[in-house]
Amino acid sequence: MSVKELMEVYLAHQWAFIPLIMLLFIGLTLFWFGGWLAALTALGNKRWLWGISSIFLGPLTGLPYALLHKEAEYPQSLMVKGLGLLLAALVLTIVVWFVVSG
């Protein structure tokens, strides 16, 4: 599928894709913000390696830290909710894509 065909499908069905894009970016924001909060929590508890790595890698190291350590409950909840929204947006986008293009 070319870029032109992709844009034609998108423009013809904006009512479906714009809310999905918004859902995707809300999930991404929660996921990254939770990763940075995990970094702050790790640094506040003097877990320097977790904190510094989470500053640069965000949720890639923040999520394992939050799952392993009880003091990072709030960042964990943000990252899990963000990941859930990201996955929901991905699945819904695939479903909508097959419905509108088929």
C-alpha positions in Angstrom: 0.0 0.0 0.0 1.4 3.4 -1.0 1.5 6.5 1.1 -1.2 8.0 -1.1 -3.6 5.1 -0.5 -2.9 5.2 3.2 -3.7 8.9 3.4 -6.9 8.4 1.3 -8.1 5.8 3.8 -7.1 8.0 6.7 -8.8 11.1 5.3 -12.0 9.2 4.4 -12.3 7.8 8.0 -11.0 10.5 10.3 -13.9 10.0 12.6 -12.3 6.6 13.6 -8.6 7.3 13.4 -8.4 10.7 15.2 -9.7 9.3 18.5 -7.4 6.3 18.2 -4.4 8.6 17.7 -5.4 10.6 20.7 -5.7 7.3 22.8 -2.3 6.3 21.5 -0.7 9.5 22.6 -2.4 9.6 26.0 -1.1 6.1 26.6 2.4 7.0 25.4 2.4 10.1 27.7 1.4 8.0 30.7 3.9 5.4 29.9 6.9 7.8 29.6 5.7 10.0 32.5 5.5 6.9 34.8 9.1 6.0 33.7 10.4 9.4 34.7 8.5 9.3 38.0 10.1 5.9 38.6 13.5 7.5 38.0 12.7 10.2 40.6 11.5 7.6 43.0 14.7 5.5 42.5 16.9 8.5 43.0 15.0 9.5 46.1 15.6 6.1 47.6 19.3 6.1 46.6 19.0 3.5 43.9 21.4 5.3 41.7 21.7 2.8 38.9 18.0 2.4 38.5 17.4 6.1 38.7 20.1 7.2 36.2 19.1 4.5 33.7 15.5 5.4 34.0 16.2 9.1 33.3 17.6 8.2 29.9 15.6 5.1 29.0 12.3 6.0 30.6 9.9 3.1 31.0 12.3 0.6 29.6 14.1 0.5 32.9 11.4 2.3 35.0 8.8 -0.5 34.6 11.1 -3.3 35.8 12.2 -1.1 38.7 8.6 -0.3 39.6 7.6 -4.0 39.4 10.5 -5.0 41.7 10.3 -2.3 44.3 7.3 -1.6 46.4 8.1 2.2 46.9 7.4 2.8 43.2 3.7 1.9 43.3 2.4 5.1 41.7 4.9 5.1 38.8 4.0 1.5 38.2 0.3 2.3 38.0 0.9 5.0 35.5 3.1 2.8 33.3 0.7 -0.1 33.4 -2.3 2.1 32.5 -0.2 3.8 29.8 0.8 0.4 28.4 -2.8 -0.8 28.5 -3.9 2.3 26.5 -1.1 1.8 24.0 -2.1 -1.8 23.5 -5.8 -1.0 23.3 -5.1 1.7 20.7 -3.0 -0.7 18.7 -5.6 -3.4 18.7 -8.5 -1.0 17.9 -6.4 0.6 15.1 -5.9 -2.8 13.5 -9.6 -3.7 13.8 -10.7 -0.3 12.4 -8.2 -0.6 9.6 -9.5 -3.9 8.5 -13.1 -2.8 8.8 -12.8 0.4 6.8 -10.3 -0.8 4.2 -11.9 -4.1 3.5 
